[in-house]
C-alpha cells in the first residue's frame, strides 16, 4: 500500500512497516488497511509477530520503519493518550482490578464521565446485562472477564479496537458470544483488529485476514487465505 493510498483510509493504514522485538526484525514491509466498520483478523504461527504488530498499531511499540496512519494522519504525530483513547487495546489476559465491575469500568475515567448510562451502554455493547455492574470483578468466569475487559475499553469510546487472542481461554460457547459481540460492534461502525490462533473464529468474524508468515504479511478474504492456511497457524498465539 502506498503512502498516498493510506492517506485516504478511514481507519488504520499500515504502509511499509518493519517491526522488531528483542533486538531482531520480526516483520518487514507489512501493508494493510483496517477500516472502521469492519473486522480484520491477524493470523499466523506462534512467534509470527501478531502481538508485536498489535502493540505497534497504537505505538506501545515503535516500528523500525514504515508508517501507521489513523484517518490519514501519521500516528507518530499524535499524543500517546489521544491515540490510545482512539485506538484501544484489550490484552490477551483480562486483568480485573480489585472491587466491582462498576469500579473496573470507571477506572481512569473522569468522574463526570463515569455515569451509569455510559457504563451500562458499554456493558450491553460487550454482551453483558447492567446487573453485572455490582458483581465482584474477581469472581467472574473467564468469559465474563473477557467481556468486562472489552466493556472497559468501550467506555473510552474508541474508534478502533485491538484485541489480542480474546478467545484463548474461553470455551466454544463463550468464544461464539465474543465473536458475535465483535461483529455487532463493527456493524455499528467500530473498527476491530483481532489477533487469533483460532482459524475457525477468524473465518466466522473477519471481513479481512492478514496472514503473518516468515516475517511478511499476505492480505485477503477469509475464504482466500484460511482454506490453505498451514496447520501451524493454529498453534498458541505469539
Buried (B, 14 or more C-beta within 10 A) or exposed (E): BEEEEBBEBBBBBBBBBBBBBEEEEBBBEBBBBBBBBBBBBBBBBEBBBBBBBBBBBBBBBEBEEBBBBBBEEBBEEBEEEEBBBBBBBBBBEBEBEEEBBBBBBBEEBEEEEBEEEBBBBBBBBBBBEBEBBEBEBEEBEBBBBBBBBBBBBBBBBBBBBBBBBBBBBBEEEBBBBBBEBBBEBBEEEBBBBBBBBBBBBBBBBBBBBBBBBEBBBEBEEBEEBBEEBEEEBBBEBB
